[in-house]
């Protein structure tokens, strides 16, 4: 079994950060991120959603460039499906 390169380990770290900070806060039905302002929790701001999905999309591109294992290809597919929300 081959060991992962340093860049693969860093990508996994970024993947955990994206899940913890962005994808866990998305609405499961719409995929939108609610406003963090008090009193406006039922609104979703386009700007915030675009910025959040840009980070997910850039992580998908980084994984696509660095696909050594099948699990990396699966992560690319999963991240690309999030972008299509």
C-alpha positions in Angstrom: 0.0 0.0 0.0 1.3 3.4 -1.0 1.4 6.2 1.6 -0.2 9.5 0.9 1.9 12.4 -0.1 2.0 15.6 2.0 -0.3 17.4 -0.4 -2.9 14.6 -0.1 -2.8 14.8 3.7 -3.2 18.6 3.5 -6.2 18.2 1.2 -7.8 15.8 3.6 -7.3 18.4 6.3 -9.0 21.1 4.2 -11.8 18.6 3.4 -12.5 18.2 7.1 -12.4 22.0 7.6 -14.9 22.5 4.7 -17.3 19.9 6.1 -17.0 21.3 9.6 -17.4 25.0 8.8 -19.4 25.0 5.5 -21.3 21.9 4.6 -22.6 21.1 8.0 -24.3 24.5 8.1 -26.1 24.1 4.8 -29.8 23.6 4.7 -30.4 19.9 3.8 -33.3 20.7 1.4 -32.2 23.9 -0.4 -28.5 23.7 0.2 -28.4 27.4 1.1 -26.7 28.9 4.1 -28.8 30.9 6.4 -27.9 34.4 7.5 -26.0 34.8 10.7 -27.6 38.1 11.6 -29.9 38.0 14.5 -33.5 38.2 13.4 -32.8 37.2 9.8 -32.2 33.5 10.3 -34.9 32.7 7.7 -33.0 34.5 4.9 -30.1 33.3 2.8 -27.7 35.9 1.3 -26.6 35.2 -2.2 -23.1 36.6 -1.5 -22.5 34.3 1.4 -23.7 31.3 -0.6 -21.5 32.1 -3.5 -18.4 32.6 -1.4 -19.1 29.3 0.5 -19.5 27.3 -2.7 -16.4 28.8 -4.2 -14.4 27.2 -1.5 -16.1 23.9 -2.1 -15.5 24.2 -5.8 -11.8 25.1 -5.4 -11.3 22.1 -3.1 -12.9 19.9 -5.7 -10.5 21.3 -8.4 -7.5 20.6 -6.0 -8.6 17.0 -5.5 -9.2 16.6 -9.2 -5.6 17.7 -9.9 -4.2 15.4 -7.2 -6.1 12.1 -7.6 -3.9 9.3 -6.7 -6.3 6.9 -5.1 -9.9 5.9 -5.8 -11.0 7.5 -2.6 -9.8 10.8 -3.9 -11.9 10.3 -7.1 -14.9 9.6 -4.8 -14.2 12.9 -2.9 -14.0 14.8 -6.2 -17.4 13.4 -7.3 -18.9 14.2 -3.9 -17.7 17.8 -3.9 -18.8 18.3 -7.5 -22.3 17.2 -6.5 -22.4 19.7 -3.7 -21.5 22.4 -6.3 -24.6 21.5 -8.3 -27.1 22.4 -5.5 
